Amino acid sequence: MSHPASGHRYTHGHAESVLRSHRWRTAENSAAYLLDRLRPGLSLLDVGAGPGTLTADLAERVAPGPVTALEATPAALEVTRAGLAGRGVAAELVVGDVHALDLPDDTFDVVHAHQVLQHVADPVRALAEMARVARPGGVVAVRDSDYAAFTWWPRLPELDAWMALYQRVARANGGEPDAGRRLHAWAREAGLTRLQVGSSTWCFATPEDRAWWGGMWADRVTASAMAEQAVADGHATPADLERIADGWRAWAGHPDGWISLLHGEVLAEV
């Protein structure tokens, strides 16, 4: 779920392997910090709705409240449209830029963005815009990965190479892959003061979970927008990417395989 700024490249793109990862996300595994603030009848804006699985989960919790799903491009919004239709969720679908939302002030009870601020040009401006369209008494909720805080075992050199490559490509695209640790500072700079700050993790350790996560990244690192950008911009060769993919497969098949992915979270009362 992402919403890059105009003029920025979205690092992940919308390859099948990327959408496979994004469709796995649920309210329970990706927005638990927000759930006790939701109730029927609230209005919701989901910025960077992606394939809509998380949007749909949140929409079910605020129904019959109105839901707006926002994406950066018409093509991305079509993915959202299909995902929400598959869940039977009605929502207003909007193409827009999180830095300059074409939405009125004081409109939504909940403004949510998952894995968005790591991809935008100006996260502080984005947060200020999200707060602008939130109603007094409403909340702005953001959660982002912190790639440098990811940790795994066994420590395979191919996965170290993957991390270094991802950091290079994401930053070349104008993003901040270590956004999670910065959310608190960005929120304060945006003028938000009533903050609940925390973190949570995704962990993959069972054979089934490792096969899914490792296989997904093996595919992403060889056939996605990130892979294309890495080669086109001289960050890696196709052979480098194949070695990294083989490393993900080796990790997935290792009986001691384990990975924990840290995410920062901020819930701001407006």
C-alpha positions as CSV (number, residue, x, y, z in Angstrom):
1,M,0.0,0.0,0.0
2,S,1.8,3.0,-1.2
3,H,1.4,6.5,-2.5
4,P,4.5,8.0,-4.0
5,A,4.8,11.7,-4.7
6,S,4.5,13.1,-8.2
7,G,7.8,12.8,-9.9
8,H,9.0,10.0,-7.6
9,R,9.2,6.4,-8.6
10,Y,7.4,3.8,-6.5
11,T,10.1,1.3,-5.6
12,H,8.0,-1.8,-5.4
13,G,5.7,-1.4,-8.4
14,H,2.6,-3.6,-9.0
15,A,4.1,-6.9,-10.1
16,E,2.2,-10.0,-9.1
17,S,4.7,-10.8,-6.4
18,V,4.3,-7.3,-4.8
19,L,0.5,-7.6,-4.8
20,R,0.8,-11.1,-3.3
21,S,2.6,-9.5,-0.4
22,H,0.2,-6.6,-0.1
23,R,-2.9,-8.8,-0.2
24,W,-1.6,-10.7,2.8
25,R,-2.0,-7.6,5.0
26,T,-5.0,-7.5,7.4
27,A,-6.2,-5.2,10.1
28,E,-5.0,-7.6,12.7
29,N,-1.4,-8.0,11.3
30,S,-0.9,-4.5,10.0
31,A,-3.2,-2.0,12.0
32,A,-3.7,-3.5,15.4
33,Y,-2.6,-0.2,17.0
34,L,-5.6,1.5,15.4
35,L,-8.4,-1.0,15.9
36,D,-9.7,0.1,19.4
37,R,-10.3,3.6,17.9
38,L,-12.7,2.3,15.3
39,R,-16.4,2.0,15.6
40,P,-19.5,1.8,13.4
41,G,-20.4,5.1,11.6
42,L,-17.0,6.7,11.5
43,S,-15.7,8.1,8.2
44,L,-12.4,6.7,6.9
45,L,-9.8,7.8,4.4
46,D,-7.2,5.2,3.4
47,V,-4.2,6.8,1.7
48,G,-2.4,4.4,-0.6
49,A,-5.0,1.7,-0.5
50,G,-3.2,-0.7,-2.8
51,P,-5.1,-4.0,-3.4
52,G,-7.7,-3.0,-0.8
53,T,-7.4,-5.9,1.7
54,L,-6.5,-3.7,4.6
55,T,-8.9,-1.0,3.4
56,A,-11.7,-3.5,3.4
57,D,-10.9,-4.8,6.9
58,L,-11.0,-1.2,8.2
59,A,-14.2,-0.4,6.2
60,E,-16.0,-3.4,7.9
61,R,-15.2,-2.0,11.3
62,V,-16.5,1.5,10.5
63,A,-19.6,0.4,8.5
64,P,-22.0,2.0,7.7
65,G,-19.6,5.0,7.8
66,P,-18.3,6.2,4.5
67,V,-14.9,5.1,3.2
68,T,-12.6,6.9,0.7
69,A,-9.7,5.0,-0.9
70,L,-6.9,7.1,-2.4
71,E,-4.1,6.0,-4.8
72,A,-1.5,7.9,-6.7
73,T,-2.4,6.8,-10.2
74,P,-5.5,5.6,-12.1
75,A,-3.8,2.2,-12.7
76,A,-3.1,1.7,-9.0
77,L,-6.6,2.7,-8.2
78,E,-8.0,0.1,-10.6
79,V,-6.2,-2.5,-8.4
80,T,-7.9,-1.0,-5.4
81,R,-11.3,-1.1,-7.2
82,A,-11.0,-4.7,-8.0
83,G,-9.9,-5.7,-4.5
84,L,-12.7,-3.8,-2.8
85,A,-15.3,-5.2,-5.3
86,G,-14.1,-8.7,-4.5
87,R,-14.9,-8.0,-0.8
88,G,-18.2,-6.4,-1.5
89,V,-17.0,-3.1,0.0
90,A,-18.4,0.2,-1.3
91,A,-16.0,3.2,-1.3
92,E,-15.3,6.4,-3.0
93,L,-12.2,6.0,-5.1
94,V,-9.9,8.9,-5.6
95,V,-6.7,9.5,-7.5
96,G,-4.5,12.1,-5.6
97,D,-1.2,13.2,-4.1
98,V,-0.9,12.9,-0.4
99,H,1.2,16.1,-0.4
100,A,-1.8,18.1,-1.7
101,L,-5.0,16.3,-1.1
102,D,-7.9,17.6,-3.1
103,L,-10.3,17.0,-0.2
104,P,-11.9,19.5,2.2
105,D,-10.7,20.3,5.6
106,D,-12.2,18.5,8.6
107,T,-13.8,15.6,6.6
108,F,-12.7,12.3,8.1
109,D,-12.8,10.7,11.5
110,V,-9.9,8.4,10.6
111,V,-7.1,9.1,8.1
112,H,-4.9,6.0,7.7
113,A,-1.8,5.2,5.7
114,H,0.1,1.9,5.8
115,Q,3.6,1.8,4.3
116,V,3.2,5.1,2.5
117,L,5.5,7.7,4.1
118,Q,8.6,5.7,3.3
119,H,7.9,6.3,-0.4
120,V,7.0,10.0,-0.5
121,A,9.1,13.1,-1.1
122,D,8.0,15.0,2.0
123,P,6.6,12.9,4.8
124,V,6.1,15.9,7.0
125,R,4.0,17.7,4.5
126,A,2.1,14.5,3.9
127,L,1.3,14.1,7.6
128,A,0.2,17.8,7.7
129,E,-2.2,17.2,4.8
130,M,-3.6,14.0,6.5
131,A,-4.2,16.0,9.6
132,R,-5.9,18.8,7.7
133,V,-8.5,16.6,6.3
134,A,-9.1,14.9,9.7
135,R,-12.0,16.2,11.8
136,P,-11.3,17.7,15.2
137,G,-11.3,14.7,17.6
138,G,-10.4,12.4,14.8
139,V,-7.2,10.4,14.3
140,V,-4.3,10.1,11.9
141,A,-2.8,6.6,11.9
142,V,0.5,5.8,10.1
143,R,2.6,2.6,10.1
144,D,5.9,2.2,8.2
145,S,8.7,-0.4,7.9
146,D,12.2,0.3,9.2
147,Y,14.4,-1.8,6.8
148,A,17.6,-1.3,8.7
149,A,16.0,-2.7,11.8
150,F,15.0,-6.0,10.0
151,T,16.9,-8.9,11.4
152,W,17.1,-12.5,10.3
153,W,18.9,-15.8,10.8
154,P,20.9,-17.5,9.4
155,R,22.9,-14.4,8.3
156,L,23.3,-15.2,4.7
157,P,25.5,-12.8,2.6
158,E,22.9,-12.8,-0.2
159,L,20.3,-11.3,2.2
160,D,22.8,-8.7,3.3
161,A,23.3,-7.8,-0.3
162,W,19.5,-7.6,-0.7
163,M,19.3,-5.1,2.1
164,A,22.1,-2.9,0.7
165,L,20.5,-3.0,-2.7
166,Y,17.0,-2.2,-1.5
167,Q,18.4,0.8,0.5
168,R,20.2,2.1,-2.6
169,V,17.2,1.7,-4.9
170,A,14.6,3.2,-2.5
171,R,16.8,6.2,-1.8
172,A,17.5,6.8,-5.5
173,N,13.7,6.9,-5.9
174,G,13.4,9.6,-3.3
175,G,12.1,7.4,-0.4
176,E,13.3,6.7,3.1
177,P,13.4,2.9,3.7
178,D,14.1,3.4,7.4
179,A,10.9,5.4,7.9
180,G,9.7,3.6,10.9
181,R,12.1,5.1,13.4
182,R,11.4,8.6,11.9
183,L,7.6,8.6,12.2
184,H,7.6,10.2,15.7
185,A,9.9,13.0,14.6
186,W,8.0,13.6,11.4
187,A,4.7,13.8,13.2
188,R,6.0,16.3,15.7
189,E,7.5,18.4,12.8
190,A,4.1,18.3,11.2
191,G,2.6,20.0,14.3
192,L,0.9,16.9,15.7
193,T,1.2,16.8,19.5
194,R,-1.2,14.3,20.9
195,L,0.7,11.2,19.9
196,Q,0.6,7.5,20.7
197,V,3.9,6.1,19.5
198,G,4.9,2.5,19.3
199,S,6.1,-0.4,17.1
200,S,5.2,-3.9,16.1
201,T,6.7,-6.6,14.0
202,W,5.9,-9.2,11.4
203,C,7.7,-12.5,12.0
204,F,8.1,-15.4,9.6
205,A,9.6,-18.6,11.1
206,T,7.5,-21.6,10.3
207,P,8.4,-23.7,7.2
208,E,5.1,-22.5,5.5
209,D,5.7,-18.8,6.4
210,R,9.3,-19.0,5.3
211,A,8.4,-20.5,2.0
212,W,5.8,-17.8,1.4
213,W,8.0,-14.8,2.4
214,G,11.2,-16.1,0.9
215,G,9.6,-17.2,-2.3
216,M,7.8,-13.9,-2.6
217,W,11.1,-11.9,-2.3
218,A,12.9,-14.3,-4.6
219,D,10.3,-13.3,-7.2
220,R,10.3,-9.6,-6.4
221,V,14.0,-9.3,-6.6
222,T,14.1,-10.7,-10.1
223,A,10.8,-9.6,-11.7
224,S,9.4,-6.3,-10.4
225,A,9.8,-2.6,-10.7
226,M,12.6,-2.7,-8.1
227,A,14.5,-5.3,-10.2
228,E,14.1,-3.3,-13.4
229,Q,15.3,-0.1,-11.7
230,A,18.2,-1.9,-10.0
231,V,19.5,-3.0,-13.4
232,A,18.6,0.1,-15.4
233,D,20.3,2.4,-12.9
234,G,23.4,0.3,-12.5
235,H,22.8,-0.8,-8.9
236,A,23.0,-4.5,-9.8
237,T,23.3,-6.9,-12.7
238,P,20.8,-9.6,-13.5
239,A,23.3,-12.2,-12.2
240,D,23.5,-10.2,-8.9
241,L,19.7,-10.4,-8.6
242,E,19.6,-14.1,-9.3
243,R,22.2,-14.7,-6.5
244,I,20.0,-12.7,-4.1
245,A,16.9,-14.7,-5.1
246,D,18.8,-17.9,-4.5
247,G,19.7,-16.6,-1.1
248,W,16.1,-16.0,-0.3
249,R,15.3,-19.6,-1.3
250,A,18.1,-20.9,0.8
251,W,16.9,-18.9,3.8
252,A,13.3,-20.2,3.3
253,G,14.5,-23.8,3.2
254,H,16.8,-23.5,6.2
255,P,15.4,-25.3,9.3
256,D,16.6,-22.4,11.5
257,G,15.2,-19.7,9.3
258,W,13.6,-16.7,11.1
259,I,13.0,-13.1,10.2
260,S,11.5,-10.2,12.1
261,L,10.4,-7.0,10.4
262,L,10.1,-3.9,12.6
263,H,7.5,-1.2,11.9
264,G,7.1,2.1,13.6
265,E,3.5,3.3,14.4
266,V,2.0,6.7,15.2
267,L,-1.6,7.4,16.2
268,A,-2.2,11.1,16.4
269,E,-5.3,12.7,17.8
270,V,-6.3,15.8,15.9
